[in-house]
Amino acid sequence: MASRKTKPRRSWPQRLIIGFNVCVIVVALSTAAVFGYVNTKLSDVQRLALSGALTESDPTPGAPENFLIVGTDSDLGLAADDPALQGRGDVTGARGDTIMILHVDPKAHHAALLSLPRDLWVEIAGQGIHSKINSALGVGGGGIAGPTTLISTIENNFDIPIHHYVEIDFAGFENLIEAIDGVPIYFQTGVRDYDPADGLAHTAIDIPGPGCYTLDPQQALAYARSRHMQYQEVPGDPSTWTSDNGNDLGRIQRQQDFVRRVLQRAVTKGIRDPLVMNDLVDAGVKSVRMDENLSAGAIIDLGRTFRNFDPQDLETTQLPVYPQTINGAAALKLTMPEAEKVLAQFQTGAADVDPQLRGVSVTVHNGTARENEATNVTRALQKVGFSTGRPSDELGLTDEASIIRYAPGQERQARLLARHLRSEVIFEPVSSSYSRTEESALVLVTGRSFTGVLTAPRPAADVPGPTTSAPTSTTTTTPDGGDEESSTGDDATTTTIPGFLPGPTPPGVDCG
């Protein structure tokens, strides 16, 4: 059970690593530069000769780049009685348990994180087969064959160039969590890992009820890796346990939220303090493998650019997918053409628009009695660079503030929209199914305080939210037609997947 506001203790490695490690390490190393030991620290990092697989970086200063961040499920180095070995059976080697692409655009001061589901069905580069994407890392049994295959698989299937590669081992997660003294999270309700199918808890996360809990390394891993998350719809009522049936998709959503929380915690704990920074760097460099082209100078330049980056401005993105049974196994496939819009954000140079506005689509409703307001606001947003849906009226409202309705995973986009508005704003989370009926993930309902659209956004500090979503719904759609890779021929359906994310800390509550 998680302990309330307790000091985290050193714990055993687990089977999941998530990509925030690299973000923290980059900031820490950039700060370390002023103390003159970056090169010394980087000499401890294991390098991989991946130049033949990686896309050559654009030599133009400040050009966008993609970092492939991989957490493996390798059990190398674990003791024979380590709990992480439970249930692995005859599994050997390493597979990509968590696969993320971090897109950084220094000129726009913009960073975006795309998570690829481990069960995504793709053509494995150079193997002449289709399989789940997490199997690509296991090709070759070690060395650079696995990373090379995974990089090529992503580039071939999604047309996303990979400029740098970073791989993180088991111990890195717990070491970094310990270096920042745990991760505080306010839970509005009870949370646990429990699989109704077998009656078992597969991880140790167990939050008994509402409150602030500081997760230690073991608890943090249990929370981040849970594929059988349940939450109480009515806090304190054990008869209302509800399963987050999203499995990998729900886990991705929680991991991306967790990335922001860890980055914010690192900043709060004083990542630029020499002692804190040294602990983070030591924890990081011993736990990663990276390509040989990621030089100390490149890390320093990147870190300096993003030194004051607000973790809440990190854009997190999921691919729209649908479930399908292939050769008797459950898998996920891309939903087209929706997936193309997401992928375009990571295909460097694919869109000639303000990078911060790529993929941000808004449908405007007139919430006042002012004539043609929805149409006029839509045109103003288009001039700034937003994509827009068809404007309409939603009259009869008496709110002074404008309302921004946003779907799960669209917190950063909602905040960016608010920064472009000359208006008081209320953020209102909605389900993905609602947003799909609106043509856009964001819906703006103008209020009486609305006076215009700003060409340049207000400072991020002027718009304090939203940071997280309350429990809501994630929708995936199965398109018509069968699967060409030996599918069972699933019918076209729309599946609504209950999802869970902890909400913001209530006003007046100190949660670290």
ZAKOLLUM-79661 format. One line per 8 residues: their letters; for each residue x, y, z of C-alpha. Coordinates in steps of 0.1 Angstrom, whole numbers. Example, Ala and Ser with C-alpha at 12.3 -4.5 7.8 and 13.67 -1.06 7.14 Angstrom:
REM ZAKOLLUM-79661
as> 123 -45 78 | 137 -11 71 $
END
This chain:
REM ZAKOLLUM-79661
masrktkp> 0 0 0 | 13 35 -8 | 23 55 23 | 12 90 29 | 40 115 25 | 68 90 35 | 104 90 25 | 109 66 -4 $
rrswpqrl> 131 36 3 | 155 18 -22 | 136 -10 -38 | 139 -39 -64 | 139 -34 -101 | 107 -38 -120 | 98 -47 -156 | 89 -13 -168 $
iigfnvcv> 109 18 -176 | 93 50 -190 | 108 77 -211 | 109 106 -186 | 144 95 -176 | 159 110 -207 | 141 144 -202 | 155 146 -166 $
ivvalsta> 190 135 -177 | 191 161 -205 | 182 190 -181 | 206 177 -154 | 235 172 -179 | 230 207 -193 | 232 221 -159 | 263 200 -151 $
avfgyvnt> 280 217 -180 | 287 247 -159 | 307 225 -135 | 328 211 -163 | 322 174 -160 | 297 165 -188 | 324 147 -208 | 335 127 -178 $
klsdvqrl> 299 117 -170 | 291 108 -205 | 321 85 -207 | 302 62 -183 | 273 58 -208 | 273 27 -230 | 274 37 -266 | 257 19 -295 $
alsgalte> 270 22 -331 | 237 30 -348 | 248 55 -374 | 238 32 -402 | 202 30 -390 | 196 66 -377 | 186 95 -399 | 214 121 -401 $
sdptpgap> 205 153 -382 | 199 185 -401 | 230 206 -396 | 209 238 -394 | 211 252 -358 | 179 246 -339 | 165 220 -364 | 138 196 -350 $
enflivgt> 150 161 -340 | 133 129 -329 | 146 108 -299 | 136 72 -298 | 133 63 -261 | 130 26 -253 | 124 8 -219 | 131 -29 -222 $
dsdlglaa> 118 -59 -202 | 152 -75 -200 | 158 -93 -167 | 196 -91 -171 | 212 -86 -137 | 182 -94 -116 | 186 -118 -86 | 170 -152 -89 $
ddpalqgr> 144 -143 -63 | 136 -109 -76 | 97 -104 -78 | 101 -89 -113 | 108 -125 -125 | 74 -137 -115 | 53 -148 -144 | 80 -144 -170 $
gdvtgarg> 82 -181 -177 | 107 -189 -205 | 110 -153 -217 | 146 -144 -225 | 164 -114 -240 | 148 -80 -243 | 117 -66 -258 | 105 -31 -261 $
dtimilhv> 81 -28 -232 | 77 10 -235 | 84 28 -268 | 82 66 -270 | 93 92 -295 | 103 125 -281 | 101 153 -307 | 121 185 -298 $
dpkahhaa> 119 217 -318 | 144 242 -302 | 134 271 -323 | 97 268 -313 | 107 258 -277 | 83 229 -282 | 85 192 -271 | 61 164 -279 $
llslprdl> 60 128 -267 | 43 100 -288 | 38 66 -272 | 36 35 -295 | 15 7 -280 | 36 -25 -275 | 9 -45 -292 | 9 -24 -324 $
wveiagqg> 8 -47 -354 | 35 -37 -380 | 59 -51 -406 | 92 -59 -388 | 120 -44 -409 | 143 -69 -427 | 124 -99 -414 | 97 -104 -440 $
ihskinsa> 71 -108 -413 | 44 -89 -395 | 43 -89 -357 | 38 -67 -326 | 62 -38 -326 | 77 -47 -292 | 92 -79 -308 | 115 -58 -331 $
lgvggggi> 140 -51 -303 | 145 -88 -297 | 158 -94 -332 | 194 -106 -333 | 196 -116 -296 | 215 -86 -285 | 241 -60 -296 | 229 -34 -321 $
agpttlis> 207 -57 -342 | 176 -52 -321 | 178 -13 -319 | 186 -12 -356 | 156 -33 -364 | 133 -12 -342 | 145 21 -357 | 140 8 -392 $
tiennfdi> 106 -6 -384 | 94 28 -371 | 109 47 -400 | 94 22 -426 | 59 19 -411 | 54 55 -400 | 77 76 -421 | 91 91 -389 $
pihhyvei> 129 99 -390 | 148 88 -359 | 179 110 -351 | 189 96 -317 | 184 64 -297 | 182 60 -259 | 176 28 -241 | 170 25 -204 $
dfagfenl> 174 -4 -180 | 154 -16 -150 | 173 0 -122 | 172 35 -138 | 135 40 -130 | 138 34 -92 | 171 52 -90 | 157 84 -105 $
ieaidgvp> 125 82 -84 | 147 79 -53 | 168 108 -64 | 138 131 -64 | 124 116 -31 | 94 100 -46 | 65 113 -67 | 35 129 -49 $
iyfqtgvr> 1 123 -64 | -33 134 -51 | -58 106 -57 | -95 116 -56 | -105 80 -51 | -93 46 -43 | -70 29 -69 | -57 -7 -71 $
dydpadgl> -44 -32 -96 | -68 -62 -98 | -76 -85 -127 | -112 -98 -124 | -103 -126 -149 | -80 -144 -125 | -87 -126 -93 | -51 -115 -89 $
ahtaidip> -33 -82 -83 | -5 -81 -109 | 13 -51 -94 | 14 -37 -59 | -4 -4 -63 | -31 -1 -37 | -45 34 -28 | -72 29 -2 $
gpgcytld> -89 62 -6 | -87 100 -14 | -56 118 -3 | -20 128 -12 | 4 99 -15 | 41 101 -22 | 49 70 -43 | 83 54 -36 $
pqqalaya> 103 37 -64 | 85 3 -61 | 50 19 -58 | 57 43 -87 | 66 14 -109 | 36 -6 -98 | 13 24 -107 | 30 31 -141 $
rsrhmqyq> 31 -5 -153 | -4 -16 -142 | -25 -31 -170 | -54 -40 -147 | -61 -7 -131 | -93 -2 -111 | -107 29 -94 | -137 35 -72 $
evpgdpst> -164 55 -90 | -177 65 -55 | -148 72 -32 | -148 49 -2 | -175 26 -16 | -159 -8 -23 | -189 -19 -43 | -181 6 -70 $
wtsdngnd> -147 -7 -82 | -145 -1 -120 | -119 -15 -143 | -99 6 -167 | -102 -19 -195 | -78 2 -216 | -49 -21 -207 | -19 -8 -228 $
lgriqrqq> -38 23 -239 | -49 32 -204 | -13 25 -192 | 1 48 -219 | -23 76 -207 | -11 72 -171 | 26 70 -181 | 24 103 -201 $
dfvrrvlq> 7 120 -172 | 34 105 -149 | 62 120 -172 | 49 155 -165 | 47 148 -127 | 82 135 -125 | 96 164 -145 | 77 188 -123 $
ravtkgir> 90 170 -92 | 126 173 -104 | 122 210 -109 | 105 214 -75 | 133 194 -58 | 159 217 -73 | 173 200 -104 | 196 229 -108 $
dplvmndl> 210 224 -73 | 245 208 -77 | 238 180 -52 | 203 171 -66 | 217 174 -101 | 246 151 -93 | 223 124 -79 | 202 125 -110 $
vdagvksv> 231 124 -134 | 247 95 -116 | 214 76 -116 | 209 83 -153 | 243 77 -168 | 246 42 -152 | 212 32 -165 | 211 42 -202 $
rmdenlsa> 225 32 -236 | 226 57 -263 | 238 62 -299 | 273 73 -305 | 263 105 -323 | 246 121 -292 | 275 142 -282 | 281 162 -250 $
gaiidlgr> 278 194 -270 | 244 185 -285 | 231 176 -250 | 244 209 -235 | 228 230 -263 | 195 211 -260 | 195 214 -223 | 202 251 -223 $
tfrnfdpq> 174 257 -247 | 149 238 -226 | 163 248 -192 | 132 268 -183 | 107 246 -201 | 75 242 -182 | 67 204 -178 | 30 212 -183 $
dlettqlp> 38 223 -218 | 50 189 -228 | 26 177 -255 | 17 141 -251 | 1 121 -280 | -14 87 -286 | -20 70 -319 | -56 62 -327 $
vypqting> -58 24 -329 | -84 -4 -329 | -82 -39 -315 | -80 -69 -338 | -72 -106 -333 | -44 -117 -356 | -33 -153 -358 | -51 -160 -325 $
aaalkltm> -34 -131 -306 | -48 -98 -296 | -31 -69 -314 | -37 -32 -323 | -38 -16 -357 | -38 20 -367 | -71 38 -374 | -67 57 -407 $
peaekvla> -68 85 -417 | -69 98 -381 | -35 83 -374 | -19 102 -403 | -27 135 -386 | -9 124 -355 | 21 110 -373 | 25 142 -393 $
qfqtgaad> 35 160 -361 | 66 138 -358 | 75 136 -395 | 101 165 -395 | 92 192 -420 | 58 176 -429 | 38 207 -421 | 47 243 -427 $
vdpqlrgv> 29 258 -397 | 38 270 -362 | 51 237 -347 | 32 244 -314 | -1 245 -333 | 4 213 -353 | -26 190 -348 | -45 215 -326 $
svtvhngt> -80 216 -339 | -108 237 -324 | -145 239 -330 | -161 272 -319 | -196 276 -304 | -211 310 -299 | -221 310 -263 | -234 346 -263 $
areneatn> -260 366 -282 | -234 384 -303 | -240 381 -340 | -217 359 -361 | -193 354 -331 | -185 317 -338 | -177 324 -374 | -155 354 -366 $
vtralqkv> -136 336 -339 | -131 306 -362 | -115 328 -389 | -93 345 -363 | -81 312 -350 | -73 300 -386 | -52 331 -391 | -31 323 -360 $
gfstgrps> -26 287 -373 | -52 265 -356 | -72 239 -375 | -109 245 -371 | -142 227 -374 | -175 241 -385 | -187 270 -362 | -221 268 -345 $
delgltde> -242 284 -318 | -247 273 -282 | -269 302 -271 | -286 307 -238 | -254 304 -216 | -249 331 -189 | -213 323 -181 | -189 352 -180 $
asiiryap> -159 330 -187 | -154 311 -220 | -154 273 -218 | -127 251 -233 | -139 214 -236 | -110 190 -241 | -107 152 -246 | -82 130 -228 $
gqerqarl> -46 137 -237 | -55 172 -250 | -45 192 -218 | -15 209 -234 | -36 219 -265 | -64 232 -243 | -39 253 -224 | -23 266 -256 $
larhlrse> -57 276 -269 | -65 295 -237 | -32 314 -240 | -44 327 -274 | -77 340 -260 | -85 374 -245 | -110 360 -221 | -115 343 -187 $
vifepvss> -115 306 -193 | -130 275 -176 | -115 241 -186 | -141 213 -189 | -128 177 -195 | -151 156 -218 | -150 120 -232 | -133 113 -265 $
sysrtees> -167 102 -279 | -180 137 -273 | -151 153 -290 | -154 131 -321 | -190 144 -326 | -175 179 -327 | -149 173 -354 | -122 185 -331 $
alvlvtgr> -106 174 -298 | -111 210 -285 | -144 229 -283 | -145 266 -275 | -177 281 -262 | -173 319 -260 | -184 337 -229 | -193 373 -222 $
sftgvlta> -157 381 -212 | -144 371 -246 | -130 401 -265 | -107 385 -291 | -79 361 -303 | -43 369 -296 | -17 364 -324 | 10 357 -299 $
prpaadvp> 2 335 -269 | 1 348 -233 | 29 335 -210 | 23 300 -199 | 23 312 -162 | -8 333 -169 | -28 301 -177 | -25 277 -147 $
gpttsapt> -44 247 -161 | -54 221 -169 | -26 198 -159 | -45 164 -157 | -78 148 -165 | -103 133 -142 | -117 98 -149 | -132 99 -183 $
stttttpd> -135 78 -215 | -112 69 -243 | -127 59 -275 | -112 37 -302 | -130 29 -335 | -128 -3 -356 | -131 6 -393 | -149 -15 -418 $
ggdeesst> -131 -44 -434 | -110 -73 -423 | -73 -76 -415 | -50 -86 -443 | -26 -103 -418 | -46 -135 -411 | -73 -117 -390 | -103 -135 -375 $
gddatttt> -124 -110 -393 | -137 -88 -365 | -167 -68 -373 | -167 -30 -374 | -174 -17 -339 | -168 13 -317 | -154 5 -283 | -155 29 -254 $
ipgflpgp> -127 22 -229 | -131 36 -194 | -98 53 -184 | -84 67 -152 | -61 96 -145 | -57 113 -111 | -70 148 -112 | -55 181 -99 $
tppgvdcg> -47 186 -62 | -77 204 -45 | -71 240 -35 | -56 244 -1 | -41 209 -1 | -3 205 2 | 8 176 -20 | 45 181 -22 $
END
